[in-house]
Amino acid sequence: MNAQEPDFIRATRVSYDAMAPHYAARFPDGLATRPVDRALVTGFADLVREHGPAPVADLGCGAGHLTARLHALGVPVFGVDVSPRMVALARRTHPDVRFHVGTVTALDLPPRTLGGIAALHSIIHVPQEYLPTVLAEFHRVLTPGGHALVAFETGDDEHVAATEGLGHQMALDHHWHAPDTIAAHLAKADLPVRAYTLLEPEADGKRQRAFLLAGKQQDAQDDGA
């Protein structure tokens, strides 16, 4: 464990480690019942396959359902999650797919390694002041021409603290970002948004869901920093 890592990373790890034993039963594969979401993920898979052989990282992979779906679509993919217990759950549930423990603020990857990044509903625990750090990491590890698909429940840049989840006491912050806020941060990270989809809340939901597809320029001349 890195003593220098942000407090929100430690809190997220502890919270999801506590919830992991019950998480899969409470949160099954959401894409199975969301055809529009599936279509957006399939389009992302088509883009990264066409881009080339570089792998895709599913960041904040949780139980690994999205990682496994991308794998089934022929994408070379691996999952990354901050919680060791969630990674263990993902490995048990999807033994044919690779999963690793890692953090979005400091990805253990060389520059220009990934053809794509999927970050579905994982930035909701990232405070706004850390978004530049996280998205700079996305830019660093993407190959020129690579894509990032970022999805999240929206809000007016609200901060909500959760003290309980799946019967466990915890201190887990949720940050409901406005889509324009995330789009602006992506642009500042040299990952301009190329597609923007906003989905209305489901019958049991309260928040809109945003999908932003961003891309690293083909002719990017970054130094890998």
N, CA and C of each residue as an Amber inpcrd file, in Angstrom:
protein
   675
   0.8520000  -1.1950000   0.0000000   0.0000000   0.0000000   0.0000000
   0.8840000   1.2400000   0.0000000   0.6100000   2.1590000  -0.8820000
   1.4060000   3.3740000  -1.0210000   0.9900000   4.4040000   0.0160000
   1.9360000   4.8120000   0.8630000   1.6190000   5.7800000   1.9100000
   1.2520000   7.1370000   1.3290000   1.6610000   7.3930000   0.0750000
   1.4010000   8.6790000  -0.5520000   0.0770000   8.7180000  -1.3100000
  -0.6200000   7.6170000  -1.4000000  -1.8460000   7.6060000  -2.1950000
  -2.9230000   8.4610000  -1.5200000  -3.8160000   9.0310000  -2.3110000
  -4.8570000   9.9010000  -1.7510000  -5.7810000   9.1550000  -0.7880000
  -6.3460000   9.9160000   0.1390000  -7.2500000   9.3210000   1.1190000
  -8.4370000   8.6420000   0.4490000  -8.9480000   9.2140000  -0.6520000
 -10.1380000   8.6290000  -1.2690000  -9.8280000   7.2530000  -1.8560000
  -8.5940000   7.0210000  -2.2690000  -8.2130000   5.7040000  -2.7730000
  -8.2730000   4.6790000  -1.6490000  -7.7080000   5.0380000  -0.4940000
  -7.7250000   4.1180000   0.6480000  -9.1590000   3.8410000   1.0960000
  -9.9840000   4.8800000   1.1550000 -11.3680000   4.6960000   1.5940000
 -12.1460000   3.8240000   0.6150000 -11.9000000   3.9980000  -0.6710000
 -12.5860000   3.1930000  -1.6810000 -12.1540000   1.7330000  -1.5720000
 -10.8660000   1.5020000  -1.3680000 -10.3650000   0.1260000  -1.2300000
 -11.0150000  -0.5700000  -0.0370000 -10.9860000   0.0960000   1.1190000
 -11.5310000  -0.5040000   2.3360000 -13.0220000  -0.7920000   2.1710000
 -13.7470000   0.1420000   1.5610000 -15.1950000  -0.0130000   1.4080000
 -15.5460000  -1.1740000   0.4910000 -14.8860000  -1.2630000  -0.6430000
 -15.2080000  -2.3370000  -1.5830000 -14.6720000  -3.6840000  -1.1120000
 -13.5730000  -3.6880000  -0.3740000 -13.1430000  -4.9400000   0.2420000
 -14.2280000  -5.4670000   1.1820000 -14.8520000  -4.5680000   1.9300000
 -15.9050000  -4.9810000   2.8560000 -17.1390000  -5.4850000   2.1200000
 -17.4780000  -4.8550000   0.9920000 -18.6910000  -5.2230000   0.2630000
 -18.5190000  -6.4150000  -0.6580000 -17.2850000  -6.7700000  -0.9950000
 -17.0270000  -7.7610000  -2.0400000 -17.7910000  -9.0710000  -1.8800000
 -17.8860000  -9.6460000  -0.6740000 -18.5750000 -10.9380000  -0.5690000
 -20.0350000 -10.9030000  -1.0340000 -20.6750000  -9.7550000  -0.9530000
 -22.0950000  -9.6470000  -1.3030000 -22.3220000  -8.8690000  -2.5990000
 -21.2650000  -8.3670000  -3.1990000 -21.4080000  -7.4240000  -4.3100000
 -22.0110000  -8.0810000  -5.5480000 -21.5250000  -9.2640000  -5.9050000
 -21.9790000  -9.9040000  -7.1400000 -23.4710000 -10.2040000  -7.0860000
 -23.9670000 -10.6310000  -5.9200000 -25.3890000 -10.9300000  -5.7940000
 -26.2370000  -9.6630000  -5.8660000 -25.7310000  -8.5710000  -5.3110000
 -26.4880000  -7.3190000  -5.2820000 -26.4010000  -6.5660000  -6.5980000
 -25.2530000  -6.6840000  -7.2770000 -25.0670000  -5.9510000  -8.5260000
 -24.6430000  -6.9130000  -9.6330000 -25.6020000  -7.5900000 -10.2700000
 -25.2630000  -8.4630000 -11.3930000 -24.8510000  -7.6300000 -12.6080000
 -24.5650000  -8.2930000 -13.7020000 -24.1270000  -7.6210000 -14.9260000
 -25.2110000  -6.6610000 -15.4030000 -24.9820000  -5.3390000 -15.2080000
 -25.9760000  -4.3420000 -15.5910000 -26.2060000  -4.2660000 -17.0840000
 -25.1950000  -4.6020000 -17.8780000 -25.3440000  -4.5300000 -19.3290000
 -26.3260000  -5.5710000 -19.8580000 -26.5510000  -6.6200000 -19.0900000
 -27.4520000  -7.6800000 -19.5400000 -28.8740000  -7.1710000 -19.7330000
 -29.2550000  -6.1230000 -18.9950000 -30.6220000  -5.5990000 -19.0780000
 -30.6770000  -4.1810000 -19.6430000 -29.5680000  -3.7250000 -20.2290000
 -29.5030000  -2.3600000 -20.7590000 -29.0030000  -2.3940000 -22.2040000
 -29.9140000  -2.5680000 -23.1590000 -29.4780000  -2.7250000 -24.5540000
 -28.7690000  -1.5030000 -25.1230000 -29.1500000  -0.3050000 -24.7010000
 -28.4750000   0.8880000 -25.2260000 -27.0420000   0.9490000 -24.6990000
 -26.8710000   0.6700000 -23.4250000 -25.5250000   0.6180000 -22.8580000
 -24.6790000  -0.4210000 -23.5950000 -25.2820000  -1.5950000 -23.8570000
 -24.5480000  -2.6460000 -24.5680000 -24.1130000  -2.1710000 -25.9480000
 -24.9970000  -1.4380000 -26.6280000 -24.6550000  -0.9460000 -27.9580000
 -23.4850000   0.0300000 -27.9040000 -23.4490000   0.8750000 -26.8810000
 -22.3390000   1.8220000 -26.7380000 -21.0310000   1.0870000 -26.4480000
 -21.0920000   0.0760000 -25.6130000 -19.8970000  -0.7160000 -25.3120000
 -19.4380000  -1.4750000 -26.5550000 -20.3810000  -2.0080000 -27.3270000
 -20.0290000  -2.7260000 -28.5530000 -19.3800000  -1.7940000 -29.5630000
 -19.8920000  -0.5680000 -29.6720000 -19.2680000   0.4060000 -30.5580000
 -17.8560000   0.7370000 -30.1250000 -17.6520000   0.8790000 -28.8250000
 -16.3060000   1.1080000 -28.2960000 -15.3920000  -0.0710000 -28.6430000
 -15.8960000  -1.2910000 -28.4840000 -15.0970000  -2.4750000 -28.8190000
 -14.7030000  -2.4660000 -30.2900000 -15.6300000  -2.0840000 -31.1690000
 -15.3120000  -2.0080000 -32.6020000 -14.1890000  -1.0100000 -32.8560000
 -14.2590000   0.1490000 -32.2070000 -13.2420000   1.1840000 -32.4040000
 -11.8580000   0.7060000 -31.9750000 -11.7700000   0.0800000 -30.8060000
 -10.4460000  -0.2990000 -30.3130000  -9.8920000  -1.4940000 -31.0880000
 -10.7690000  -2.3780000 -31.5750000 -10.2730000  -3.4850000 -32.4120000
  -9.7130000  -2.9460000 -33.7200000 -10.3990000  -1.9550000 -34.2990000
  -9.9260000  -1.3660000 -35.5510000  -8.6240000  -0.5950000 -35.3470000
  -8.4370000  -0.0460000 -34.1570000  -7.2510000   0.7640000 -33.8870000
  -5.9800000  -0.0690000 -33.9110000  -6.0560000  -1.3000000 -33.4630000
  -4.8520000  -2.1260000 -33.4850000  -4.8020000  -3.1170000 -32.3420000
  -3.6680000  -3.7620000 -32.1660000  -3.5820000  -4.8680000 -31.2120000
  -3.3620000  -4.4650000 -29.7580000  -3.1230000  -3.1820000 -29.4800000
  -2.8460000  -2.7750000 -28.1010000  -4.0310000  -3.1130000 -27.1960000
  -3.7860000  -3.5480000 -25.9710000  -4.8740000  -3.9940000 -25.0990000
  -5.7040000  -2.8330000 -24.5510000  -6.8200000  -3.2200000 -23.9590000
  -7.7380000  -2.2930000 -23.2950000  -7.7250000  -2.5870000 -21.8070000
  -7.7690000  -1.5500000 -20.9900000  -7.8980000  -1.7070000 -19.5440000
  -9.2960000  -1.2880000 -19.1140000  -9.9580000  -2.1610000 -18.3710000
 -11.2370000  -1.8480000 -17.7420000 -10.9210000  -1.3790000 -16.3320000
 -10.9690000  -0.0640000 -16.1270000 -10.5350000   0.5360000 -14.8640000
 -11.7140000   0.6580000 -13.9040000 -11.5130000   0.1540000 -12.6960000
 -12.6160000   0.0560000 -11.7570000 -13.5240000  -1.0880000 -12.1600000
 -12.9200000  -2.2490000 -12.4410000 -13.6340000  -3.3590000 -13.0840000
 -14.6220000  -4.0500000 -12.1580000 -14.4890000  -3.8670000 -10.8380000
 -15.4190000  -4.5150000  -9.9280000 -15.4080000  -6.0200000 -10.1010000
 -16.5940000  -6.6070000 -10.2680000 -16.7170000  -8.0550000 -10.4050000
 -16.3170000  -8.5580000 -11.7860000 -15.9620000  -7.6670000 -12.6950000
 -15.3880000  -8.0680000 -13.9700000 -16.3620000  -8.3380000 -15.0960000
 -17.6360000  -7.9500000 -14.9250000 -18.6170000  -8.2620000 -15.9640000
 -18.3090000  -7.5460000 -17.2830000 -17.9600000  -6.2720000 -17.2090000
 -17.6420000  -5.5360000 -18.4430000 -16.3700000  -6.0880000 -19.0760000
 -15.3720000  -6.3830000 -18.2610000 -14.1260000  -6.9410000 -18.7790000
 -14.4110000  -8.2200000 -19.5650000 -15.2320000  -9.0870000 -18.9890000
 -15.5680000 -10.3510000 -19.6520000 -16.3480000 -10.1160000 -20.9350000
 -17.2220000  -9.1180000 -20.9400000 -17.9970000  -8.8260000 -22.1560000
 -17.0770000  -8.3390000 -23.2640000 -16.1390000  -7.4510000 -22.9360000
 -15.1980000  -6.9880000 -23.9480000 -14.3370000  -8.1410000 -24.4600000
 -13.9390000  -9.0340000 -23.5520000 -13.1790000 -10.2190000 -23.9480000
 -13.9820000 -11.0610000 -24.9370000 -15.2760000 -11.2400000 -24.6650000
 -16.1330000 -12.0200000 -25.5570000 -16.3090000 -11.3540000 -26.9170000
 -16.1600000 -10.0280000 -26.9660000 -16.2560000  -9.2890000 -28.2210000
 -14.9380000  -9.2820000 -28.9920000 -13.9500000 -10.0140000 -28.5090000
 -12.6890000 -10.1300000 -29.2160000 -11.6830000  -9.0430000 -28.9140000
 -11.8830000  -8.3320000 -27.8130000 -10.9670000  -7.2630000 -27.4230000
  -9.9100000  -7.8260000 -26.4700000  -8.6150000  -7.5660000 -26.7120000
  -7.6000000  -7.9560000 -25.7240000  -7.7120000  -7.0320000 -24.5160000
  -8.1910000  -7.5370000 -23.4020000  -8.5910000  -6.6760000 -22.2900000
  -8.1530000  -7.2890000 -20.9690000  -7.9060000  -6.4210000 -20.0030000
  -7.6950000  -6.8580000 -18.6270000  -8.3970000  -5.8690000 -17.7060000
  -8.7480000  -6.3500000 -16.5080000  -9.4470000  -5.5110000 -15.5440000
  -8.5260000  -5.0400000 -14.4390000  -8.7920000  -3.8310000 -13.9400000
  -8.0160000  -3.2450000 -12.8460000  -8.9960000  -2.7180000 -11.8030000
  -8.7530000  -3.0250000 -10.5480000  -9.6030000  -2.4900000  -9.4800000
  -8.7490000  -2.2100000  -8.2580000  -9.1710000  -1.2250000  -7.4740000
  -8.4200000  -0.8240000  -6.2830000  -8.5660000  -1.8260000  -5.1450000
  -9.6230000  -2.6470000  -5.2040000  -9.9410000  -3.5600000  -4.1040000
  -9.4100000  -4.9660000  -4.3850000  -8.4780000  -5.4630000  -3.5860000
  -7.9960000  -6.8360000  -3.7850000  -9.1120000  -7.8770000  -3.7040000
 -10.0820000  -7.6640000  -2.8300000 -11.1660000  -8.6430000  -2.7260000
 -12.0820000  -8.6140000  -3.9480000 -12.2800000  -7.4400000  -4.5450000
 -13.0630000  -7.3800000  -5.7740000 -12.3040000  -8.0480000  -6.9130000
 -10.9970000  -7.8660000  -6.9580000 -10.1920000  -8.5330000  -7.9880000
 -10.2750000 -10.0500000  -7.8080000 -10.2090000 -10.5240000  -6.5770000
 -10.3400000 -11.9610000  -6.3290000 -11.7050000 -12.4730000  -6.7770000
 -12.7620000 -11.6980000  -6.5130000 -14.1070000 -12.0660000  -6.9610000
 -14.1670000 -12.1310000  -8.4780000 -13.5890000 -11.1270000  -9.1510000
 -13.5970000 -11.1090000 -10.6110000 -12.8660000 -12.3200000 -11.1830000
 -11.7430000 -12.6710000 -10.5720000 -10.9760000 -13.8300000 -11.0490000
 -11.7670000 -15.1230000 -10.8980000 -12.5040000 -15.2550000  -9.7820000
 -13.3190000 -16.4590000  -9.5960000 -14.4740000 -16.5090000 -10.5920000
 -15.0840000 -15.3360000 -10.8370000 -16.2580000 -15.2830000 -11.6950000
 -15.8950000 -15.4420000 -13.1640000 -14.7410000 -14.9020000 -13.5570000
 -14.3280000 -14.9210000 -14.9630000 -12.8860000 -15.4280000 -15.0380000
 -12.6750000 -16.7230000 -14.8660000 -11.3030000 -17.2500000 -14.7690000
 -10.4890000 -17.1470000 -16.0560000 -11.1240000 -16.8920000 -17.1790000
 -10.3890000 -16.8050000 -18.4410000  -9.9080000 -15.3900000 -18.7610000
 -10.1590000 -14.4520000 -17.8570000  -9.8150000 -13.0460000 -18.0980000
  -8.8110000 -12.5990000 -17.0310000  -7.9030000 -11.6880000 -17.4130000
  -6.8830000 -11.1940000 -16.4750000  -7.4230000 -10.0310000 -15.6440000
  -7.0760000 -10.0120000 -14.3700000  -7.4540000  -8.9260000 -13.4670000
  -6.2660000  -8.5960000 -12.5730000  -6.1220000  -7.3000000 -12.2620000
  -5.0110000  -6.8280000 -11.4490000  -5.5140000  -5.8050000 -10.4330000
  -4.7980000  -5.6790000  -9.3270000  -5.0430000  -4.6060000  -8.3640000
  -4.2710000  -3.3760000  -8.8300000  -4.9330000  -2.2180000  -8.8200000
  -4.2690000  -0.9830000  -9.2270000  -5.1460000   0.2140000  -8.9280000
  -4.5900000   1.4120000  -9.1480000  -5.3160000   2.6380000  -8.8500000
  -5.3190000   3.5570000 -10.0660000  -6.4010000   4.3150000 -10.2270000
  -6.5270000   5.2030000 -11.3830000  -5.6240000   6.4220000 -11.2860000
  -5.1260000   6.7270000 -10.0890000  -4.2520000   7.8940000  -9.9520000
  -2.8030000   7.5770000 -10.2910000  -2.4500000   6.2890000 -10.3370000
  -1.0630000   5.9070000 -10.6310000  -1.0790000   4.5200000 -11.2580000
  -1.3990000   4.4600000 -12.5500000  -1.4870000   3.1790000 -13.2390000
  -0.0960000   2.5780000 -13.4150000   0.0180000   1.3120000 -13.1020000
   1.3100000   0.6190000 -13.1970000   1.5020000   0.1090000 -14.6190000
   1.6000000   1.0600000 -15.5480000   1.7270000   0.7450000 -16.9700000
   2.7070000   1.7140000 -17.6130000   3.4680000   1.2630000 -18.5980000
   4.3450000   2.1800000 -19.3330000   3.5160000   3.1370000 -20.1940000
   4.1190000   4.2450000 -20.6290000   3.4310000   5.1550000 -21.5410000
   3.0630000   4.4580000 -22.8530000   1.9640000   4.9220000 -23.4420000
   1.5260000   4.4660000 -24.7720000   1.3850000   2.9450000 -24.8330000
   0.7190000   2.4020000 -23.8380000   0.5510000   0.9570000 -23.7200000
  -0.8070000   0.4810000 -24.1960000  -1.8460000   1.2910000 -23.9900000
  -3.2260000   0.8460000 -24.1690000  -3.8560000   1.4030000 -25.4410000
  -4.5990000   0.5520000 -26.1220000  -5.4000000   1.0210000 -27.2470000
  -6.7310000   1.5880000 -26.7980000  -7.1320000   1.2860000 -25.5720000
  -8.3960000   1.8010000 -25.0690000  -8.4930000   1.7070000 -23.5620000
  -9.3320000   2.5520000 -23.0040000  -9.6480000   2.5350000 -21.5710000
 -11.1620000   2.5500000 -21.4330000 -11.6850000   1.6290000 -20.6540000
 -13.0900000   1.6460000 -20.2700000 -13.1500000   2.0100000 -18.7900000
 -13.8500000   3.0770000 -18.4790000 -14.0110000   3.5130000 -17.0900000
 -15.4950000   3.7550000 -16.8620000 -16.2300000   2.6730000 -16.6480000
 -17.6730000   2.7560000 -16.5010000 -18.0410000   2.7770000 -15.0190000
 -18.5660000   3.9090000 -14.5940000 -19.0750000   4.0850000 -13.2310000
 -17.9720000   3.9300000 -12.1870000 -16.7490000   4.2590000 -12.5430000
 -15.6430000   4.1970000 -11.5870000 -15.1700000   5.5780000 -11.1490000
 -15.3910000   6.6200000 -11.9650000 -14.9440000   7.9540000 -11.5440000
 -15.8910000   8.5850000 -10.5310000 -16.9730000   7.8840000 -10.1830000
 -17.9140000   8.4650000  -9.2140000 -17.2930000   8.5910000  -7.8250000
 -16.1670000   7.9250000  -7.5990000 -15.4910000   8.0450000  -6.3040000
 -14.2830000   8.9800000  -6.3650000 -14.0930000   9.6410000  -7.5010000
 -12.9350000  10.5260000  -7.6770000 -13.3510000  11.9720000  -7.4200000
 -12.7970000  12.6310000  -6.4010000 -13.1070000  14.0510000  -6.1740000
 -12.6590000  14.8890000  -7.3740000 -13.3470000  16.0010000  -7.5790000
 -13.0610000  16.8090000  -8.7540000 -11.6080000  17.2850000  -8.8070000
 -10.9980000  17.5400000  -7.6380000  -9.6250000  18.0350000  -7.6420000
  -8.6210000  16.9780000  -8.1110000  -9.0450000  15.6980000  -8.1210000
  -8.1650000  14.6350000  -8.5950000  -8.4490000  14.2170000 -10.0350000
  -9.4990000  14.7580000 -10.6380000  -9.7960000  14.3950000 -12.0170000
  -8.6440000  14.7110000 -12.9740000  -7.9610000  15.8690000 -12.8570000
  -6.8230000  16.1020000 -13.7550000  -5.7410000  15.0360000 -13.6300000
  -5.4750000  14.5580000 -12.4160000  -4.4750000  13.5110000 -12.2170000
  -4.8990000  12.2120000 -12.9030000  -6.1540000  11.8390000 -12.7010000
  -6.6580000  10.5910000 -13.2750000  -6.6510000  10.6540000 -14.8030000
  -7.1360000  11.7520000 -15.3640000  -7.2310000  11.8350000 -16.8240000
  -5.8670000  12.0360000 -17.4690000  -4.9230000  12.6420000 -16.7450000
  -3.5490000  12.7060000 -17.2500000  -2.9580000  11.2970000 -17.3370000
  -3.3000000  10.4270000 -16.3870000  -2.8730000   9.0370000 -16.4560000
  -3.4890000   8.3450000 -17.6770000  -4.7720000   8.6100000 -17.9370000
  -5.4040000   8.0390000 -19.1320000  -4.6060000   8.4350000 -20.3770000
  -4.2940000   9.7230000 -20.4900000  -3.5660000  10.2120000 -21.6630000
  -2.1820000   9.5710000 -21.7500000  -1.5210000   9.4370000 -20.6160000
  -0.1570000   8.9010000 -20.6120000  -0.1140000   7.4810000 -21.1510000
  -1.0660000   6.6430000 -20.7390000  -0.9790000   5.2260000 -21.0830000
  -1.6580000   4.8750000 -22.4060000  -2.4620000   5.7780000 -22.9670000
  -3.0970000   5.5040000 -24.2570000  -2.1050000   5.6890000 -25.4010000
  -2.2050000   4.8310000 -26.3980000  -1.4600000   5.0400000 -27.6280000
  -2.1200000   6.1710000 -28.4140000  -1.3760000   6.8910000 -29.2480000
  -2.0160000   7.8650000 -30.1440000  -3.1080000   7.1710000 -30.9710000
  -4.2770000   7.7900000 -31.0040000  -5.4180000   7.1830000 -31.6810000
  -6.2530000   6.2900000 -30.8000000  -5.8170000   6.0850000 -29.5340000
  -6.5870000   5.2590000 -28.6180000  -7.8250000   5.9840000 -28.1120000
  -8.7550000   5.2180000 -27.5600000 -10.0350000   5.7600000 -27.1020000
 -10.2690000   5.4700000 -25.6250000 -11.0090000   6.3520000 -24.9860000
 -11.4570000   6.1510000 -23.6080000 -12.9710000   6.3000000 -23.5660000
 -13.6460000   5.3120000 -23.0070000 -15.0870000   5.3750000 -22.7960000
 -15.3250000   5.5620000 -21.3050000 -15.8970000   6.7090000 -20.9430000
 -16.1190000   7.0690000 -19.5440000 -17.6160000   7.1880000 -19.3170000
 -18.1390000   6.4440000 -18.3690000 -19.5640000   6.4970000 -18.0530000
 -19.7440000   6.7610000 -16.5680000 -20.8070000   7.4870000 -16.2330000
 -21.0140000   7.8500000 -14.8290000 -22.4360000   8.3490000 -14.6220000
 -22.9120000   8.1930000 -13.3920000 -24.1820000   8.7970000 -13.0060000
 -23.9310000  10.2870000 -12.7950000 -24.8360000  11.1150000 -13.2700000
 -24.5780000  12.5480000 -13.3120000 -25.1900000  13.2780000 -12.1210000
 -24.7230000  14.5060000 -11.9550000 -25.2430000  15.4210000 -10.9520000
 -24.6840000  16.7960000 -11.2070000 -24.9430000  17.7120000 -10.3070000
 -24.4290000  19.0800000 -10.4390000 -23.1370000  19.2170000  -9.6540000
 -22.1810000  18.3190000  -9.9530000 -20.8950000  18.2940000  -9.2500000
 -21.1220000  18.2210000  -7.7400000 -21.9620000  17.2350000  -7.3580000
 -22.3420000  17.0510000  -5.9580000 -21.4050000  16.0510000  -5.2790000
 -21.2760000  16.2050000  -3.9760000 -20.4930000  15.2840000  -3.1480000
 -21.4300000  14.7040000  -2.0970000 -21.5600000  13.3740000  -2.1020000
 -22.4260000  12.6990000  -1.1420000 -21.5980000  11.6460000  -0.4160000
 -21.6310000  11.6490000   0.8980000 -20.8800000  10.6830000   1.7010000
 -21.7950000   9.5390000   2.1030000 -21.3600000   8.3120000   1.7830000
 -22.1100000   7.1240000   2.1830000 -21.4560000   6.5280000   3.4260000
 -22.2650000   6.1460000   4.3930000 -21.7450000   5.5630000   5.6350000
 -22.1180000   4.0980000   5.7820000 -22.8840000   3.5590000   4.8210000
 -23.2910000   2.1590000   4.9030000 -23.4890000   1.6220000   3.4910000
 -23.0930000   0.3700000   3.2790000 -23.2910000  -0.2690000   1.9980000
 -23.3350000  -1.7730000   2.1400000 -24.4130000  -2.3970000   1.6470000
 -24.5930000  -3.8490000   1.7240000 -24.4040000  -4.3660000   3.1470000
 -24.8980000  -3.5680000   4.1030000 -24.8540000  -3.9950000   5.5010000
 -23.5520000  -3.7240000   6.2160000 -22.6100000  -3.0180000   5.5630000
 -21.3160000  -2.7400000   6.1710000 -21.1710000  -1.2440000   6.4390000
 -20.6010000  -0.9090000   7.5840000 -20.2780000   0.4720000   7.8750000
 -19.0460000   0.8830000   7.0730000 -19.0770000   2.0880000   6.4980000
 -17.9560000   2.5240000   5.6770000 -17.9650000   4.0350000   5.5670000
 -16.9210000   4.5490000   4.9600000 -16.8290000   5.9810000   4.6580000
 -16.4480000   6.0970000   3.1900000 -17.4600000   6.0850000   2.3230000
 -17.2420000   6.0600000   0.8790000 -17.9230000   7.2640000   0.2420000
 -17.1420000   8.1420000  -0.3460000 -17.6860000   9.3390000  -0.9660000
 -18.1010000   9.0640000  -2.4080000 -19.2200000   9.6630000  -2.8030000
 -19.6780000   9.6310000  -4.1850000 -19.6440000  11.0570000  -4.7320000
 -19.1530000  11.1900000  -5.9360000 -19.0730000  12.4890000  -6.5940000
 -19.8760000  12.4060000  -7.8890000 -21.0170000  13.1030000  -7.9030000
 -21.9100000  13.0650000  -9.0520000 -21.5550000  14.2380000  -9.9590000
 -20.7130000  13.9790000 -10.9510000 -20.1680000  15.0290000 -11.8040000
 -21.1530000  15.4130000 -12.9110000 -21.1120000  16.6670000 -13.2970000
 -21.8610000  17.1260000 -14.4620000 -21.1320000  16.6760000 -15.7250000
 -21.8560000  16.2310000 -16.7670000 -21.1930000  15.7900000 -17.9960000
 -20.2670000  16.8440000 -18.5850000 -20.6730000  18.1030000 -18.5590000
 -19.8300000  19.1560000 -19.1170000 -18.5310000  19.3100000 -18.3130000
 -18.6020000  19.0330000 -17.0090000 -17.3880000  19.0940000 -16.1890000
 -16.3880000  18.0370000 -16.6320000 -16.8660000  16.8040000 -16.8290000
 -15.9720000  15.7240000 -17.2560000 -15.4570000  15.9940000 -18.6660000
 -16.3190000  16.4830000 -19.5410000 -15.8830000  16.7970000 -20.9080000
 -14.7850000  17.8540000 -20.8940000 -14.9290000  18.8580000 -20.0330000
 -13.9090000  19.9080000 -19.9450000 -12.5910000  19.3530000 -19.4170000
 -12.6550000  18.4770000 -18.4200000 -11.4300000  17.8710000 -17.8920000
 -10.7690000  16.9840000 -18.9430000 -11.5620000  16.2430000 -19.7080000
 -10.9960000  15.4170000 -20.7730000 -10.2900000  16.2860000 -21.8140000
 -10.9230000  17.3910000 -22.1750000 -10.3060000  18.2870000 -23.1600000
  -8.9810000  18.8460000 -22.6440000  -8.9330000  19.2130000 -21.3660000
  -7.6900000  19.7360000 -20.7870000  -6.5920000  18.6750000 -20.7460000
  -7.0040000  17.4040000 -20.6940000  -6.0440000  16.3070000 -20.6950000
  -5.6720000  15.8840000 -22.1210000  -6.0540000  16.6830000 -23.1220000
  -5.8090000  16.3560000 -24.5340000  -6.4960000  15.0600000 -24.9340000
  -7.7000000  14.8670000 -24.3910000  -8.5590000  13.7470000 -24.7610000
  -9.9240000  14.3110000 -25.1460000 -10.0200000  14.9500000 -26.3090000
 -11.2780000  15.5910000 -26.6750000 -12.4120000  14.5850000 -26.8390000
 -13.6020000  15.0060000 -26.4210000 -14.7880000  14.1530000 -26.5140000
 -15.2490000  14.0890000 -27.9680000 -15.4770000  12.8730000 -28.4470000
 -15.9120000  12.6520000 -29.8300000 -17.3600000  12.1940000 -29.9200000
 -17.9000000  11.7130000 -28.8270000 -19.3110000  11.3200000 -28.7820000
 -19.8030000  11.4880000 -27.3530000 -21.0760000  11.8680000 -27.2270000
 -21.6360000  12.2490000 -25.9320000 -23.0630000  11.7310000 -25.9060000
 -23.3420000  10.7910000 -25.0060000 -24.6760000  10.2140000 -24.8970000
 -25.1740000  10.3920000 -23.4760000 -26.4110000  10.8840000 -23.3360000
 -27.0190000  11.0810000 -22.0290000 -28.2910000  10.2480000 -21.9780000
 -28.3560000   9.3360000 -21.0210000 -29.4860000   8.4340000 -20.8860000
 -30.3380000   8.8350000 -19.6910000 -31.6410000   8.8240000 -19.8810000
 -32.5540000   9.1810000 -18.8020000 -32.5420000   8.1130000 -17.7130000
 -32.9090000   8.4840000 -16.4840000 -32.9110000   7.4900000 -15.4000000
 -33.8200000   6.3140000 -15.7150000 -33.4370000   5.1450000 -15.2330000
 -34.2980000   3.9740000 -15.3600000 -35.4270000   4.0670000 -14.3550000
 -36.3420000   3.1020000 -14.4110000 -37.5300000   3.1570000 -13.5550000
 -37.1600000   3.2280000 -12.0750000 -36.0750000   2.5620000 -11.6970000
 -35.6800000   2.5420000 -10.2830000 -34.5220000   3.4910000  -9.9960000
 -34.1990000   4.3690000 -10.9370000 -33.0640000   5.2630000 -10.7700000
 -33.4770000   6.7090000 -10.6160000 -32.5500000   7.5240000 -10.1480000
 -32.8220000   8.9370000  -9.9330000 -31.9380000   9.8370000 -10.7960000
 -30.8680000   9.2880000 -11.3360000 -29.8750000  10.1080000 -12.0240000
 -29.7230000   9.6970000 -13.4790000 -29.4810000  10.6900000 -14.3230000
 -29.1200000  10.3970000 -15.6910000 -27.7450000   9.7420000 -15.7230000
 -27.5080000   8.9740000 -16.7810000 -26.2050000   8.3490000 -16.9800000
 -25.5770000   8.9140000 -18.2440000 -24.3350000   9.3090000 -18.1360000
 -23.6150000   9.8810000 -19.2710000 -22.5500000   8.9010000 -19.7510000
 -22.4150000   8.8070000 -21.0670000 -21.3290000   8.0660000 -21.7050000
 -20.5620000   9.0590000 -22.5660000 -19.2880000   9.2400000 -22.2820000
 -18.4390000  10.1270000 -23.0650000 -17.3370000   9.2910000 -23.7150000
 -17.2450000   9.3930000 -25.0380000 -16.1810000   8.7220000 -25.7750000
 -15.1390000   9.7680000 -26.1440000 -13.9380000   9.6060000 -25.6260000
 -12.8570000  10.5530000 -25.8840000 -11.7290000   9.8380000 -26.6180000
 -10.9040000  10.6240000 -27.3090000  -9.8150000  10.0180000 -28.0610000
  -8.5310000  10.8050000 -27.9630000  -7.4280000  10.0860000 -27.9510000
  -6.1120000  10.7150000 -28.0140000  -5.7620000  10.9480000 -29.4810000
  -5.2260000  12.1270000 -29.7740000  -4.9700000  12.4920000 -31.1630000
  -3.9830000  11.5210000 -31.8030000  -4.2210000  11.2340000 -33.0750000
  -3.3320000  10.3340000 -33.8200000  -1.9130000  10.8750000 -33.9010000
  -1.7900000  12.2050000 -34.0320000  -0.4820000  12.8090000 -34.2280000
   0.0580000  13.3930000 -32.9220000  -0.4100000  12.8530000 -31.7680000
   0.0520000  13.3840000 -30.4820000   1.5680000  13.2680000 -30.3810000
   2.1960000  14.3270000 -29.8920000   3.6410000  14.3490000 -29.7460000
   4.0190000  14.4560000 -28.2750000   3.2980000  13.6950000 -27.4210000
   3.6060000  13.7750000 -26.0010000   4.9040000  13.0360000 -25.7210000
   5.4920000  13.2850000 -24.5960000   6.7520000  12.6640000 -24.2010000
   6.5590000  11.5090000 -23.2370000   5.2680000  11.1070000 -23.0920000
   4.9890000   9.9940000 -22.1880000   4.8730000  10.4060000 -20.7450000
   4.9990000  11.7040000 -20.4760000   4.9290000  12.1400000 -19.0810000
   3.4870000  12.2390000 -18.6190000
